Amino acid sequence: MALGCAAALFATLAAAQDHAEHAGHAPPAEAEHTEHAAPDAGAEHADHEAHAGHTAAMRGALGDYSMTREGSGTAWQPDDSPLTMRHWANGSWTLMTEASATAVYTDAEAGARGDHDAFVESMAMLMAQRPWGSGTASLRAMLSLDPALVGTDGYPLLFQTGESADGVTPLIDRQHPHDLFMELAASYSFDLGGAEGHRRSAFVYGGLPGEPALGPGTYMHRASGTRFPEAPISHHWLDSTHITFGVLTGGLVLGDVKLEASAFNGREPDEHRYDIETGSLDSWSVRATFTPTPSWSMQASYGAIDEPERLEPGVDVARTTVSASYHSARGKALWDTTFAAGRNSKQPGEDTDAYLLESTLAWKGARAVFVRAESVEKDELFAEGDPLHGEVFKVRKLALGFETTLGNLWHGNLAVGVVYDLHFTPEALDAAYGDDPQSWQVYARWSLP
């Protein structure tokens, strides 16, 4: 039944694409711009400017700001960021769709820990928003076929840790798949008045699942990181709470400042990837976000997470994060960059830190280069019983990628790319991983719009 629901949503998105193209109330072509537009040398920047002018008039879900500021959950990104969703009007509703499927082959040369695999990552999102009384109501649904197309044991990713594939053993050197239900959420914002450009609003957001006010926007939705076919190894220090089975957030928008707090279920998703889990709202977080100019968005957040790892009962985590995202359009180029830092303080346990810098430069409407640099203190690389279990190792990773768009396919765009990963590790890991292990991925991505 769950797979049927997901397939139905993917079909709905494709049908919505046809509707947006042919309906009499569809927005003009320039309003449908996406950073994955079909090849058209020199057109991307002009489309970006026209698109920004159109979407500036579209109200955000949480207040009186441009919809381009919206990120994942209630997170914000720079106002000038491209809105990579197809949108159209249906009466008083504004509807938005987005979907992607990425076929990946990955190979890691890493001694005894090396592995290779082929898999398909996927995501489909449908949003609906409308004025309601003195505010704005918004609905979100985001699904993924990862449990079927990636597999419940995830895909190879050197030095990744977190969660479990079977509820018994931890995942090490593998990235867990996303759940079928990634977000089923609703929000309502109430206008509190104020001067033009400095209007105030109060909002409430709830999801089962949803994303609490903790960390930067998740890596799948950051403009600087959407082209990477692999998760960051800093994921569980920054944005791993993006699928939370039970979250309630309230906050204030004061012009370019947002203050918010969440109560949520701190337990990470279990090995059953097709269901909707329930649990008490035993954890909390607070976040402050500031967008000083249309090109910048910054956040600082803190969360107290109750027993996030099922295999570590009695261990809580206090997480602190800061991040800054930047967007620039110069000539024919679009440039997106994010810096983020996170600290996990286990209670009981040690503090470990993670740093991430990722950047994407896209130009001429068809090609992009991207880079991600990370430094992470890993304490879960060896299972219980191993002499190195619980030891902290600093792992540095540099990922370099290139992508080119081939053209249109099935109402969307088809792109291919390659990523090469370099890892820099302490000598104590050589016996398990070899000397400075390497990995690479090749991929083909279909994306809607």
N, C-alpha and C positions, 0 to 999 in steps of 0.2 A: 504493500500500500504506500509506504514512504517513497519507494523508488518511483511509483506511479505519480505521486504528487510532484516530485522533482522534475520528472519528464514533462509533466503538464505545465510547470512553470516555464521551462525552457521553450516549449511550444508556444506558450502565451507571449513570451518575449519576441519570438520571431514574428508572430501574428501582429504584435503591437508595432513592430518595425514597419510592416505593410500599412497599418492603419495611419501611422504618423506620416508616411510618404504620400498617402492618397486622400486622407480625410480633408474636408474643406477647411477645418479649423487648425490644420497642422501649422507649426511655426515655419517661417521662411528658412530656406536651406542654410543660410549662414548661422542660424541659431542652433543647428544640429551638429556643429563642429565638435570633433573629438581629437585628442592628440594622436589617435591611431588612424587618422584619415587616410584615404587612398592616395597613392602617389600623385603629386601635382607640384612640381618644383616651384618653390617660392610662394605657394598658396597658403601654407599653414599659418604664417604670422598674420596675414591679412584676415583669414578666417578667425583667428584667435581674437583679434581686435573687435570684429563684428560680433562675435559670440559674446565677448565680455560686455559689450554695450547692451545686448538683448537680456542676458541673464542678470545684469545689475538691477533690472526692474523686477526680478522674481524674488520674492521675500524668502528668507531663510526659515527653516522649521522652528527655530528657537527665538527669533526676534527679527527686528527690522534691519536686516543686512542682506547683502547679495547671496543668492543661493550657492555661488561658487565657493563660499567659505565653508560649506558643509564638508566634513570628513566622515570617518566611520563612527558609529554610535553618536555621541554628542561632541566629538572632537572637532576642532577647527583646523583649517589649512589657510594659506594666504588667499586673500580676495581675488587676486589675479590668476589663480590656478584655473586651468581649463576644466570645464565640467564635462566629464567623459561619459555622460549618459544621454540617451535619446529622450526628449521630453516633448509633450504636447498637451493641449487643453482638452478637457471633456466636461463641458458645463463649467461648474465652479471648481472642479478638480484639476490639478496639474499632475500628470502621470509621468513617471520616469522609469526607464529600463536600462539594464546593463547586463552583459553576460560575456563569459570567456571560457574557452577550453584550450589547454596547453598540453600537447603531447611532448614528452621529454624522454631523452635517453641520457643517463648519467653514468659515469665511470670514475671510480676513485682508486688511485694508486697509493696505498697506505699500509704496506706490510700486511700483518694478519688482520687488520681492520678494513682492508680494501673490499669494495663490493661494486656491483653494477646492476642496473635495472632499467626497465622502461615502464612508464606510467603516464596517466593523464590527469592533470589537475583541472578543476572546473568550478565555476561560480555563476550563479544567476541571481539578479536582484530586481525587485519591483517595488517602487515607491509611489505613494499617492499622498497629495497634500491639498488642503483647501482652507480658505478663511472660515472661521466658525466663531460667531459672536464677536468679541473684542480681541480675538487672537487667531491662531493658526493650529489646525489639527494635521497630524502627519502619521502615516502608516508605512511600515517597512517589512519586507519579507526577503530573506537571502538564504538560498539553498546551495548545496554542493553535492556532486556525485562522487566525491573523493572516496567514501567508504567502498564503493564498487570499483572505481577506475584507478585508484591508487592502491587500495587494499588496506585492511584494518591494521596491518603492521607497519604502514607508512612506507617512505622511500629512503634510500641511503643518503645520508648527509653527515659527513665527517664532523665530529665534535659536537653534534647536536645532542641535547639531553632534555628530559622532561616527559611526564605522563607515562603510560604503559599501554602495550598492545594487547595484553591478555589479563590485566588486573593482578598479575603475579610477579612478573619481571619488569624492570624499568627499560624504557627505550634508550639505547645508547648508540650513537652514530646513525640515528634514523630520525626523520621528521614524521610525527604523527599526522594522519589525515585529518582534514576538517570533518566535523559532523555534518550529517545531511541537513539539519536545521542549524544554520549559522546565526540567524537573527530573525525573530518574530517580535516586532516591537511597535510601540505607539508613543507619540508625544503630543503635548499641547502647550502652547505658549500664550501668555496673556499680556497684552500691551499695557504698560504702565505710564505711557506718555513720555514727554521730554522734547527737547529741541531737535530739529531736523539734523540727522547725522549722529545724534547722541541719544536716541530713544532708548527707553528702558523696557524690559520685559521680564516676567517670571515664567518658568517652565517646569514641567514634570515629564519624565521619560520612564517608561517601563518596558521590560523585555523578558521573554521566556522562550529562547535565550535572548540576551542583549549584551551590551558592552558598558561597563561602569566607567566613571570618570577617573581613569587611572592610566597614565602614560600618554605617549603620542598616538595619533591615529595609527591603526594597524598597518603593517607593512604591505598588505594586499591593496590598500587604498591610498597609500602615499604616492604622490606623483613622482617622487624621486626613486621609488622602489617597485613600481608596478610591473616593470619589464623583467625583473629577476624571476627565473623559474624555480628558485629555491628560497626557503625561509632563512632569515638571519640566524646565526648561532647565538645572538643576543636576545632572541625572541622572548625567552622566559625571564628576562630582566626588564623588559620594556613594555610589551603589548600582548602578553599571553592571555590576558583576561578578556580578549575580544569576543570569545564565546563563553558566556557566563549564564548558567541555567538558573536565572532568577536575579533581576536587578531592578532597583528603583532609584532614580536620580532626580533631584530637584536643584534648581539654580536660578541665578539672576544674570541677565545680560544688560550691561551698562555701557552702551555704545560699543566700543572696541574691546571691552573687558568682559570676560565671563567667569563667574564664580559658581562652583557646583559641588555637590556632595552626593555620594551614592551609598546605599546599603545593598549588599549583594551576597550571593552564595559563593563562598570562597573556594569550594572544591572544584578542581579542574575536571573537564569531561572524562567519563570513564571509557572503557574499551567498547561499550555498546554505542556505536556511532549513528544508529538509525532512530533512536528514541528521543523523547523529551524528558529530561531528568528534573526532579524537584528536590528542594532542600531549603533549610532555613536561611534567612538573610543574616548570616553570622559574621560578615566582614563589612568593612567600610572604607571609603576613600574620599579625598577632597582634591580638587584641581582648580588652578587659576590659569586662565589663558588670556593672552594679550596679542592683538594684531595692530602694532603701531603704525604700519603703512600697508598699502595693498599688496606689497611684495613679501611681507614677513608675518609669521605667526609663531608665538612662543608659548610654552606651557611649563608649569611645575606642578607635580602631584605627589601625593603620599597615600599609601594604602596599607591597612592592617588586614592581612589575609589569613583566615582561619584554616589550618590544615589543608593547604592546596593540593599536596601530593597524597594520593590514596595509599601509596606504599611507605609513607613517612607519617604514621599517626602520631599525634602529639606535637608535631613540629609546625609552628606558625611562621609566617613570613611577613616582615615589614618591608615594603617596597617604596623606594623614593626614585622619582624620575624627573629629568628636565630635558627639554628639547627645543629646537628652533628649526623652522622650515622656511625656505626662500624660493621665490619664483621670479624669473625674469624672462622677458621677450625682447630680444635684440635682433634686428634685421630679420633673417630667416630662421633664427634659432630660438628654441624654448629651453630654458635651463631651470631645473628643479633640484634642490639640495636640502638634505635633512641632517642635522647633528642631534644625537640623543645620548644620554648617559643614564644608567640605572644602577641602583644598589639593592640587593636582596640581603636582608638581615634575618637569618634564621634564628628562631627562638624556641629551643636552645640551638646554638650553632654559631658559625662564623659569618662575617660579612663578606660578600663577593660583589665585584663591580663589573660593569660592562659598558663599553663605549662603541658607538656606531657613527660612521660618516658615510652617507650614500649620496650619489649625484647622477643625474641623467641629463644629457644634452641631445636634443632632437632637432633636426634641421631638414629643410627642403621637403617637408611633408612626408618623408618616406624612410629616413634612417635615424638611428640613435646609437650613441655610445653611453655606457653607464659603468659606474664603479661603486663598490661597497667595501669599506675598510672597517674591521672590527677588532676589538681587543676585549676578551672575556675571561674572567677567572672561573674555571670550571671545577666543580667538586663532585661530579657524579659520573666521571668517565669510567669508573671501575665498579663492578657489582659487589655486593656484600660478600665477604669471604676472601676477596682479593687483598693482598698486602697493601695495595695502593688505594683501597676503598676509603673515600672521604677526604683524600688529599686534594689540595687546591693547586691547579695548574693554570698558568696564564697562557692562553691560546690566542694567537693573532692570525687574522685571515684577510686576504686581499682578493676580491672577486672583480674580474674585468669582463665586460660583455659588449656585444655588438648585435644590433637587430636591424633588419630591413623589411619594409612592407612590400609584398608582392602584388597585391591588388584586392579586388572585391570577391567575396565568396559567400553564398547563402545569406544575403542581406547584410553581411558583416565584412570585416577586413582580415586578410591572411598575412601573417608575418612569420619570418624565420629568424633564428638567432643562435648565438653560441656564447657560452660563459666559461672562463678559465679561472680556477681557484688555486691560490697559493696559500699554504699554511706554514706558520712559523711557531715552533713548539720547543719546550725545554727538552734537554737530553733524556730526562727520566721517562719520556714518552716514546723514545726511539724503539724500544723493544716491541711495543704494541703497534706503532704507526709508521715506523721507519723514519728516516731523516727528512724533515720538512715535507710532509706528504702533499700530493697534488690531486686535483679532481677537475672534471670538466663536464659540461652539459651541452647538448644540442637540442633545439626545440622548434616546434611549429605552433603558432598561436592563432586561433580564430577568435575574434572579438566582435561583439555587438555593442554599440552601434558601429 
